Amino acid sequence: MTTTAEQTDRDRAVVSGFYAAMTRAEQHGGFTPDDLATVVDFFENEHEVEINLPAPVGGVFHGPDDIAIGRHRMHELCGFTHRDHTQDENIADGPGRVICIGVNHGEDTDGNPWSMTVIELVDLEDGKVIRKRVFFQDPAFLGDLAVKREAALKERLAQDYWRTDNPLIALRTHGTMPS
């Protein structure tokens, strides 16, 4: 029978193992088969991720596809860089919960680097991550940054759209659509 202390240690090892695998992949230009298995196992059972950022990037994401898209959107719009996340401390809050304290890194829309503390509450069941809640030190800053990046993306897409071969160009140039 597993004791509470053993389960707590195992849960802490699952979370720290994931971040160690991510760090090694960053440092060595890719995942070893063992590290890739560790990362896949971490993500495989995640049912819910909550990100405490305002629209357009925050919210609660359910299931692997929704979670993956939510994470990717957050990384893109907030300007996360290749050095994305450093994990400073994992505090086991008893069996089934690990509190992670780290620092996220990125660049603003002018290319200036930013860094901020992030706290993650990771819930585990039978040694598998099932839920993660992410709390950023300055969610307003990241929300504003995401809004700026999304506006720039919309502008670029709108410009590209009207230069492509599509039937709506005729409507725009001949009367019913605004120029």
Backbone bond lengths (Angstrom), bond angles and torsions (degrees), N, CA, C in turn:
res aa  C-N    CA-C-N  psi(-1)  N-CA   C-N-CA  omega(-1)  CA-C   N-CA-C  phi
1 M - - - 1.449 - - 1.531 108.78 -
2 T 1.315 116.07 136.40 1.456 122.06 -179.90 1.525 109.87 -81.76
3 T 1.317 115.68 131.70 1.458 119.80 177.75 1.523 109.74 -82.45
4 T 1.318 116.29 164.63 1.455 121.44 177.59 1.520 110.79 -58.74
5 A 1.317 117.53 -42.76 1.466 121.56 179.93 1.531 110.75 -64.09
6 E 1.330 117.14 -41.01 1.466 120.58 179.07 1.526 111.24 -65.25
7 Q 1.336 116.25 -41.95 1.462 120.00 178.85 1.532 110.34 -65.61
8 T 1.317 116.86 -41.81 1.463 121.46 178.20 1.523 110.18 -60.12
9 D 1.333 117.18 -45.74 1.467 121.32 178.25 1.527 110.98 -62.80
10 R 1.343 116.79 -41.16 1.472 120.61 179.61 1.523 110.16 -64.05
11 D 1.333 117.37 -43.32 1.464 120.36 179.40 1.523 111.20 -62.85
12 R 1.315 116.55 -42.54 1.464 120.49 177.68 1.537 109.72 -62.16
13 A 1.324 117.84 -39.93 1.470 122.13 179.67 1.531 111.84 -65.33
14 V 1.335 117.11 -36.83 1.468 120.59 177.70 1.525 109.82 -61.14
15 V 1.321 116.61 -48.23 1.462 120.92 -176.85 1.528 110.75 -69.68
16 S 1.322 118.35 -46.60 1.467 120.09 -179.65 1.529 110.81 -66.86
17 G 1.332 117.67 -32.63 1.466 121.04 176.99 1.518 112.24 -63.85
18 F 1.332 116.23 -38.75 1.458 120.89 177.47 1.530 110.39 -61.51
19 Y 1.335 116.48 -51.18 1.463 118.97 -178.08 1.528 111.89 -66.45
20 A 1.306 117.89 -33.80 1.471 120.79 176.00 1.531 110.32 -64.47
21 A 1.336 117.13 -41.58 1.471 121.00 178.30 1.529 110.66 -63.67
22 M 1.333 117.05 -42.27 1.468 120.53 178.60 1.529 111.00 -63.67
23 T 1.321 116.81 -41.17 1.467 121.03 179.37 1.523 110.88 -64.48
24 R 1.326 117.18 -45.33 1.472 120.38 178.65 1.526 110.92 -61.17
25 A 1.314 117.62 -41.35 1.467 120.43 178.98 1.517 110.62 -62.12
26 E 1.323 116.75 -41.46 1.470 120.75 177.96 1.530 110.36 -63.23
27 Q 1.318 116.59 -45.03 1.465 121.13 -176.53 1.527 113.08 -70.81
28 H 1.344 116.87 -29.00 1.462 120.30 -174.00 1.524 113.18 -110.26
29 G 1.320 117.25 8.07 1.457 120.44 175.49 1.519 115.22 75.43
30 G 1.303 117.72 21.86 1.459 120.06 176.88 1.519 111.11 155.61
31 F 1.304 114.22 173.58 1.461 121.10 -176.54 1.521 111.90 -92.11
32 T 1.316 115.58 139.74 1.457 120.38 165.49 1.530 106.15 -75.33
33 P 1.316 118.82 162.41 1.473 119.03 176.86 1.534 112.45 -57.47
34 D 1.327 118.54 -39.69 1.463 120.60 179.68 1.521 111.98 -66.39
35 D 1.334 116.71 -43.07 1.467 119.79 179.61 1.530 111.21 -67.17
36 L 1.321 117.07 -38.04 1.455 119.93 177.22 1.532 110.06 -62.73
37 A 1.318 117.03 -41.44 1.472 120.95 177.51 1.525 110.69 -61.81
38 T 1.323 117.77 -39.24 1.465 121.88 178.28 1.525 110.77 -62.62
39 V 1.326 116.95 -45.40 1.458 121.89 -178.24 1.532 110.66 -67.11
40 V 1.323 116.50 -44.81 1.469 120.20 179.30 1.529 109.97 -61.28
41 D 1.326 116.80 -43.39 1.462 120.38 179.45 1.526 111.01 -61.53
42 F 1.324 117.07 -38.40 1.467 121.60 179.38 1.529 110.18 -61.94
43 F 1.340 116.35 -46.41 1.461 120.81 -175.82 1.535 113.07 -80.08
44 E 1.306 116.58 -25.79 1.462 121.69 -170.05 1.532 114.78 -58.10
45 N 1.298 117.52 -36.38 1.465 120.87 -175.26 1.518 113.89 -103.44
46 E 1.303 116.86 1.54 1.460 121.01 179.23 1.527 109.07 -63.97
47 H 1.306 115.94 121.19 1.465 120.67 179.49 1.521 111.55 -99.84
48 E 1.338 116.13 -25.10 1.458 118.98 -173.59 1.520 110.24 -152.89
49 V 1.328 115.29 136.63 1.461 121.89 172.52 1.528 107.17 -131.19
50 E 1.320 114.90 129.39 1.465 120.99 177.84 1.523 107.84 -114.17
51 I 1.320 115.86 128.53 1.471 121.59 -179.31 1.518 107.68 -118.52
52 N 1.345 116.53 122.29 1.472 120.77 -173.86 1.520 112.68 -84.22
53 L 1.299 117.18 49.96 1.455 121.15 176.01 1.520 108.94 -113.79
54 P 1.337 116.33 151.78 1.464 118.70 177.64 1.534 111.06 -71.74
55 A 1.317 116.32 171.29 1.464 121.19 174.63 1.526 107.86 -58.39
56 P 1.282 118.53 144.66 1.449 128.50 13.68 1.536 115.28 -96.58
57 V 1.321 119.19 9.86 1.473 118.64 -172.79 1.518 115.69 -114.63
58 G 1.301 118.88 -18.30 1.452 120.06 -176.04 1.513 112.62 -85.61
59 G 1.318 114.54 178.31 1.450 119.62 175.98 1.508 111.78 131.18
60 V 1.324 114.86 -169.36 1.452 122.46 179.03 1.520 107.37 -112.35
61 F 1.316 116.48 129.18 1.454 122.97 -177.36 1.523 108.60 -117.18
62 H 1.330 115.77 137.18 1.468 121.45 -174.82 1.526 109.92 -121.61
63 G 1.317 116.17 133.53 1.459 121.60 175.65 1.512 112.68 79.38
64 P 1.321 117.07 159.08 1.464 121.53 -171.66 1.525 114.79 -60.02
65 D 1.326 118.33 -41.14 1.464 119.31 -178.21 1.519 111.66 -68.54
66 D 1.328 116.76 -48.00 1.461 121.93 -179.96 1.527 110.70 -62.13
67 I 1.328 116.35 -41.98 1.466 121.04 179.31 1.523 110.66 -64.27
68 A 1.330 117.09 -45.62 1.470 120.60 -179.22 1.523 111.39 -61.50
69 I 1.325 116.38 -44.18 1.469 119.88 179.57 1.525 110.46 -66.99
70 G 1.333 117.28 -41.38 1.463 120.55 177.84 1.521 112.22 -60.63
71 R 1.329 115.99 -44.92 1.475 119.86 178.22 1.531 110.84 -62.99
72 H 1.322 115.68 -47.70 1.469 119.31 -177.63 1.530 110.47 -61.69
73 R 1.322 116.81 -43.84 1.465 120.77 179.15 1.526 110.66 -60.74
74 M 1.341 116.39 -43.36 1.460 120.12 178.50 1.528 110.41 -61.49
75 H 1.327 117.01 -45.93 1.464 120.14 -179.15 1.524 111.40 -62.15
76 E 1.310 116.87 -44.80 1.460 120.79 -179.33 1.528 112.06 -65.07
77 L 1.331 116.83 -49.91 1.462 119.94 -173.99 1.522 113.40 -76.35
78 C 1.316 117.92 -25.91 1.470 120.06 179.09 1.529 112.32 -91.60
79 G 1.311 116.94 -6.11 1.460 120.34 175.75 1.512 115.09 77.81
80 F 1.334 116.82 29.51 1.461 119.15 177.30 1.526 109.15 -58.12
81 T 1.309 116.38 142.09 1.458 120.75 -178.32 1.526 110.33 -105.04
82 H 1.310 115.50 179.68 1.471 121.41 -179.33 1.524 111.34 -59.87
83 R 1.305 117.63 -26.93 1.466 119.45 179.91 1.529 111.28 -91.41
84 D 1.307 114.91 14.36 1.448 128.82 176.03 1.527 118.28 -1.85
85 H 1.322 118.78 -64.07 1.466 119.26 -166.78 1.524 110.75 -142.80
86 T 1.307 115.21 128.35 1.463 119.37 169.94 1.518 107.44 -112.81
87 Q 1.301 115.41 135.79 1.461 121.29 -177.97 1.518 108.41 -99.16
88 D 1.317 116.90 117.66 1.460 120.80 -176.72 1.522 113.20 -93.38
89 E 1.329 116.34 -37.27 1.458 118.10 -173.71 1.518 110.25 -157.36
90 N 1.317 116.46 139.58 1.461 122.60 171.76 1.515 107.52 -117.12
91 I 1.310 115.75 120.25 1.454 120.94 179.89 1.519 107.01 -111.96
92 A 1.298 117.28 118.05 1.460 119.65 177.35 1.515 108.19 -79.61
93 D 1.311 115.61 126.07 1.450 121.94 -179.11 1.531 109.05 -99.44
94 G 1.307 115.04 33.61 1.461 119.32 -176.74 1.509 109.69 101.80
95 P 1.297 117.29 177.32 1.459 119.37 -179.39 1.531 110.27 -65.37
96 G 1.307 114.94 135.86 1.456 119.83 176.78 1.509 115.75 89.93
97 R 1.328 119.63 0.56 1.466 120.85 179.57 1.518 109.78 -148.82
98 V 1.334 115.48 130.82 1.457 121.64 172.93 1.521 107.16 -126.37
99 I 1.309 116.18 134.12 1.459 122.44 176.74 1.522 106.65 -104.48
100 C 1.322 115.64 121.98 1.464 121.69 -179.43 1.524 109.09 -106.64
101 I 1.302 115.42 135.58 1.461 121.19 174.87 1.514 106.52 -120.66
102 G 1.318 115.72 124.34 1.456 119.91 -177.85 1.507 110.99 -149.22
103 V 1.313 114.54 -168.43 1.457 121.84 178.95 1.529 107.66 -133.38
104 N 1.326 115.87 130.05 1.456 121.23 173.09 1.521 108.53 -99.83
105 H 1.326 115.02 152.30 1.458 121.82 -176.91 1.527 108.89 -129.94
106 G 1.316 115.64 150.84 1.449 119.98 176.53 1.508 111.34 -168.93
107 E 1.324 114.60 -168.94 1.462 121.11 177.96 1.519 108.44 -131.93
108 D 1.333 115.77 142.54 1.456 119.39 176.22 1.527 109.39 -78.78
109 T 1.303 117.61 -175.27 1.463 120.70 -175.64 1.525 113.18 -69.59
110 D 1.327 117.67 -14.69 1.466 121.64 176.45 1.527 111.90 -97.15
111 G 1.334 117.40 3.41 1.461 121.17 -179.79 1.518 114.21 87.12
112 N 1.332 117.32 6.85 1.462 120.50 178.34 1.526 109.78 -79.60
113 P 1.334 117.74 133.90 1.464 119.80 -178.95 1.528 111.68 -71.31
114 W 1.315 115.22 147.67 1.459 121.66 171.61 1.527 108.18 -132.57
115 S 1.322 115.47 154.51 1.467 122.84 174.92 1.516 107.55 -142.81
116 M 1.327 116.17 144.18 1.456 118.76 175.71 1.514 110.95 -155.50
117 T 1.314 114.04 153.22 1.454 121.30 178.00 1.520 109.58 -68.62
118 V 1.321 115.28 142.15 1.460 122.09 174.95 1.524 107.54 -134.07
119 I 1.308 115.19 137.98 1.467 121.13 176.24 1.519 107.45 -117.55
120 E 1.315 115.81 131.96 1.460 121.23 179.08 1.523 108.94 -120.12
121 L 1.307 115.48 131.65 1.458 120.96 172.00 1.524 105.74 -102.46
122 V 1.320 115.68 115.14 1.459 121.38 -175.80 1.524 108.21 -110.62
123 D 1.317 116.56 120.07 1.461 122.14 177.60 1.522 108.78 -98.57
124 L 1.324 115.85 132.76 1.458 122.24 -179.70 1.515 110.30 -122.87
125 E 1.320 114.54 151.83 1.459 121.64 174.81 1.531 106.54 -137.69
126 D 1.310 116.80 123.40 1.467 121.72 -177.65 1.532 112.38 53.86
127 G 1.332 116.54 38.34 1.457 121.24 177.48 1.519 114.71 77.27
128 K 1.332 118.05 12.24 1.465 122.97 -179.78 1.518 109.24 -119.93
129 V 1.329 116.26 138.92 1.457 121.33 178.66 1.522 108.32 -73.49
130 I 1.333 116.72 126.35 1.460 120.25 178.83 1.531 112.40 -115.47
131 R 1.330 117.50 -23.88 1.458 120.74 -177.32 1.518 109.64 -152.54
132 K 1.312 114.96 143.75 1.461 119.71 178.35 1.520 108.00 -140.03
133 R 1.329 115.37 132.95 1.462 121.68 174.83 1.514 107.93 -119.20
134 V 1.329 115.97 129.56 1.456 122.55 -172.21 1.530 109.18 -116.64
135 F 1.330 115.42 125.72 1.465 121.72 -178.46 1.520 109.83 -122.53
136 F 1.330 116.27 116.39 1.465 121.81 -179.61 1.525 110.11 -92.16
137 Q 1.322 115.41 148.39 1.457 122.79 180.00 1.527 111.17 -60.14
138 D 1.335 117.45 -40.59 1.462 120.68 -176.00 1.531 109.63 -132.31
139 P 1.329 116.74 75.85 1.465 118.81 -177.93 1.526 113.28 -63.39
140 A 1.338 118.17 -30.52 1.469 120.32 179.82 1.530 110.53 -63.98
141 F 1.324 117.19 -42.20 1.470 121.15 178.30 1.525 110.24 -59.46
142 L 1.333 116.79 -49.07 1.468 119.87 -178.87 1.527 111.45 -67.47
143 G 1.322 117.53 -35.13 1.467 120.34 176.14 1.517 111.79 -63.37
144 D 1.330 116.68 -44.65 1.473 120.43 177.62 1.525 110.89 -62.59
145 L 1.315 115.88 -41.97 1.464 120.95 179.18 1.529 110.56 -61.80
146 A 1.324 116.77 -42.47 1.460 121.27 179.43 1.525 111.12 -64.23
147 V 1.329 116.95 -40.88 1.470 120.69 178.95 1.530 109.66 -62.89
148 K 1.325 118.25 -42.65 1.472 121.46 178.65 1.520 111.15 -62.74
149 R 1.340 116.33 -44.84 1.468 118.95 -179.66 1.524 111.42 -66.34
150 E 1.323 116.48 -38.75 1.466 118.97 179.46 1.531 110.55 -66.02
151 A 1.328 118.39 -39.02 1.465 121.58 177.90 1.529 110.40 -63.10
152 A 1.325 117.02 -42.78 1.472 120.98 178.25 1.533 110.41 -64.29
153 L 1.328 116.72 -39.26 1.465 120.61 178.35 1.530 110.33 -63.90
154 K 1.326 117.16 -45.56 1.463 120.34 178.81 1.528 111.12 -60.50
155 E 1.317 116.46 -42.26 1.466 121.39 179.17 1.527 110.30 -61.16
156 R 1.325 116.62 -47.11 1.469 120.73 -179.86 1.522 110.76 -63.54
157 L 1.326 117.25 -43.65 1.462 120.11 179.89 1.521 111.44 -65.00
158 A 1.334 117.24 -39.47 1.461 120.31 178.48 1.519 110.63 -63.69
159 Q 1.318 117.35 -42.42 1.469 120.29 178.28 1.523 110.87 -64.15
160 D 1.324 116.67 -43.86 1.467 120.59 179.28 1.525 110.91 -64.31
161 Y 1.324 116.04 -40.00 1.457 120.85 -176.55 1.525 111.71 -59.22
162 W 1.321 115.90 -43.75 1.463 118.89 -176.45 1.516 112.79 -78.65
163 R 1.319 118.24 -3.94 1.460 121.25 175.49 1.528 111.53 -100.55
164 T 1.299 117.39 -4.72 1.462 120.01 -178.68 1.523 110.02 -92.55
165 D 1.300 115.41 170.31 1.453 121.35 179.39 1.526 108.67 -85.24
166 N 1.338 115.92 94.62 1.462 119.82 176.69 1.523 108.91 -139.78
167 P 1.319 116.97 151.56 1.467 120.35 -174.32 1.525 114.52 -66.89
168 L 1.316 119.21 -19.75 1.461 120.01 -179.22 1.522 112.70 -71.70
169 I 1.333 117.85 -17.76 1.463 119.89 177.16 1.524 109.71 -59.80
170 A 1.340 116.98 -38.59 1.467 119.98 179.10 1.526 110.46 -61.67
171 L 1.321 118.16 -39.86 1.464 120.23 177.68 1.515 111.00 -64.49
172 R 1.299 116.00 -38.62 1.463 120.08 -178.05 1.521 110.82 -69.46
173 T 1.326 117.76 -42.47 1.463 120.64 -175.34 1.533 112.94 -84.26
174 H 1.339 117.57 -16.22 1.451 118.84 -176.85 1.514 113.59 -117.66
175 G 1.334 117.66 20.00 1.426 114.41 166.77 1.505 122.74 133.17
176 T 1.307 123.23 -40.22 1.458 118.30 -169.39 1.519 114.74 -97.53
177 M 1.318 118.77 -12.17 1.466 120.94 -179.45 1.528 108.45 -110.72
178 P 1.320 117.44 143.69 1.479 118.86 178.10 1.524 111.52 -66.08
179 S 1.323 115.78 148.54 1.470 119.30 177.48 1.504 111.05 -87.90
